[in-house]
Amino acid sequence: MSNSEARPSNSLQSLSLLRSVLPRGVALVCLGLLAFGHAPAALGDAGNPTVTSQEPAQQNVADYTQSPRQVGEAVTAALVQRGELPAGRAQEVNAALAAYAERGEPGQMSSQSMDVGREDLLNMVAEPFRKFVGDAGGRYVVNITVEQTAAGGARVTVVPTIIATVREADGPLGGRVLRSNGTIEAAILQAVTARLGG
């Protein structure tokens, strides 16, 4: 199976089940997009995390030596600490991520929608997009993927969707999507790294 092929039956069943137990605004979507030929490392693995980035200006990827399950729990705890995931949902999120980690499959989760004011929004978006930020501010949602690395550790990828509120905007988003400047991604990865002892 190639990296781009999904597993519709298992993924859709899991997605339907998770949507039935999670409230609106907390979208946990654990998708088996890529099957690995080896089992995840043991939960007790330890080691120092190494932060890498896809692009110099975008630090949205970090590799850790700990197992995907352990890293998934750190991600959940970091989001709860930052107020991006309700504490009451952490156990369900961890259980879903752990199920995929045990099969060596990547898991994805999304934060709840976070409202932000104008100044905070200006600090989150890339310079060319700041002109679209109005007085109404906006909101963001973060999508996080936890997947096993070839060495048995875990890779965390953070991708935010930032939306500037546009009054009387048409469409389902109710605003304009803006490009991140890496601030949200860096803050989340730093929080995860701190949870893992880095």
C-alpha positions in Angstrom: 0.0 0.0 0.0 1.4 3.4 -0.9 1.6 6.4 1.4 -1.2 8.1 -0.4 -3.7 5.2 -0.1 -6.1 5.2 2.7 -8.0 2.4 4.4 -11.6 3.5 3.9 -13.5 0.9 5.8 -11.5 0.9 9.1 -10.9 4.7 8.9 -14.6 5.6 8.3 -15.8 3.2 11.0 -13.4 4.7 13.5 -14.2 8.2 12.4 -18.0 7.6 12.8 -17.4 6.1 16.3 -15.2 8.9 17.4 -17.6 11.6 16.2 -20.4 10.0 18.2 -18.4 10.2 21.4 -16.7 13.6 21.0 -18.4 16.9 21.2 -18.5 19.4 18.4 -15.3 21.4 18.3 -13.1 18.6 19.4 -12.5 16.6 16.3 -10.4 13.6 16.9 -9.7 11.8 13.7 -7.3 8.8 13.9 -6.8 7.6 10.4 -4.7 4.6 9.3 -3.1 6.2 6.3 0.2 4.3 6.4 0.9 0.8 7.6 4.4 0.2 9.0 6.0 -3.2 8.9 7.2 -3.1 12.4 5.6 -2.7 15.8 5.9 0.5 17.9 8.7 0.7 20.5 7.9 -0.1 24.1 6.1 2.5 26.2 9.1 2.8 28.5 11.5 4.1 25.8 13.5 7.1 26.8 15.7 9.5 25.0 16.2 13.1 24.1 13.9 14.6 21.5 15.3 16.1 18.3 13.4 19.0 16.7 13.6 19.2 13.0 11.8 21.3 10.5 10.5 20.9 6.9 11.5 24.4 6.0 13.8 26.9 7.8 10.9 29.3 8.5 8.5 26.5 9.5 9.3 24.5 12.6 6.2 22.2 12.5 7.8 18.8 12.7 9.7 17.2 15.6 11.1 13.7 16.0 11.3 11.9 19.3 13.0 8.7 20.5 10.0 7.8 22.7 7.3 5.5 21.4 4.3 6.9 19.4 2.0 6.0 22.3 4.1 7.9 24.8 4.5 10.9 22.5 0.7 10.9 21.8 0.0 11.1 25.5 2.5 14.1 25.7 0.7 15.8 22.8 -2.7 15.4 24.5 -1.4 16.7 27.8 0.3 19.7 26.1 -3.0 20.6 24.3 -4.9 20.3 27.6 -2.3 22.5 29.3 -2.6 25.1 26.5 -6.4 25.1 26.7 -6.7 23.7 23.2 -8.3 20.4 24.3 -10.9 19.9 27.1 -9.3 17.9 30.0 -12.4 15.7 30.1 -11.6 14.4 26.6 -8.0 13.6 27.2 -8.6 9.9 28.1 -10.7 9.3 25.0 -8.1 10.9 22.8 -5.3 9.0 24.3 -7.1 5.7 24.0 -7.8 6.3 20.3 -4.2 7.4 19.6 -2.9 4.4 21.5 -5.0 2.0 19.4 -3.4 3.2 16.2 0.1 3.3 17.8 -0.2 -0.3 18.7 -0.9 -1.2 15.1 2.0 1.0 13.9 -0.3 3.4 12.1 -0.3 7.2 12.3 -3.0 8.9 14.3 -4.4 12.4 13.7 -6.2 14.7 16.1 -7.5 18.2 16.0 -7.8 20.8 18.7 -11.0 22.6 19.5 -11.5 25.9 17.8 -9.7 28.7 19.6 -10.9 32.3 19.4 -8.1 34.9 19.3 -8.1 38.7 19.3 -6.6 40.9 16.7 -3.2 41.3 18.3 -2.7 37.6 19.0 -3.8 36.8 15.4 -1.3 39.3 14.0 1.4 37.5 16.0 0.4 34.1 14.5 0.3 34.8 10.8 2.9 35.4 8.1 3.7 39.0 7.3 2.0 39.1 3.8 -1.3 37.9 5.4 -1.4 40.5 8.3 -3.3 43.0 6.1 -6.3 40.6 6.2 -6.6 40.7 10.0 -9.4 42.9 11.1 -10.6 44.2 14.4 -12.8 41.1 14.9 -9.7 38.9 15.3 -10.3 35.2 14.3 -9.7 31.7 15.4 -7.5 28.7 14.8 -7.7 24.9 14.9 -4.6 22.7 15.0 -4.3 19.3 13.3 -1.6 17.1 14.7 -0.2 13.8 13.3 1.7 11.3 15.4 3.5 8.6 13.4 6.1 6.0 14.0 9.6 6.6 12.6 11.8 4.0 11.1 13.9 4.0 14.2 10.9 3.2 16.4 10.4 6.7 17.8 7.7 9.1 16.9 7.3 12.1 14.6 4.9 14.9 15.4 3.6 17.2 12.7 1.6 20.3 13.6 -0.5 22.0 11.0 -2.7 25.0 12.1 -5.6 26.4 10.2 -5.9 30.1 11.0 -9.0 32.0 10.0 -9.5 35.8 10.2 -13.1 36.7 11.0 -14.7 38.6 8.1 -18.0 40.1 8.9 -20.8 39.0 6.6 -18.4 36.5 5.0 -20.0 33.9 2.7 -19.0 30.2 2.9 -18.7 27.7 5.7 -15.6 29.2 7.3 -17.0 32.6 7.9 -13.6 34.2 7.2 -10.3 34.2 5.4 -7.7 31.4 5.8 -4.3 32.8 6.6 -0.8 31.3 6.5 0.9 30.6 9.9 4.2 32.1 10.7 5.2 29.1 12.8 4.4 30.6 16.2 1.6 28.1 17.1 3.6 25.1 15.8 6.7 26.0 17.7 4.8 26.6 21.0 3.0 23.2 20.8 6.2 21.3 20.0 8.0 23.1 22.8 5.2 22.1 25.2 5.4 18.4 24.0 9.2 18.4 24.3 8.9 19.7 27.8 6.5 17.0 28.7 8.9 14.4 27.4 11.7 15.7 29.5 13.5 17.7 26.8 
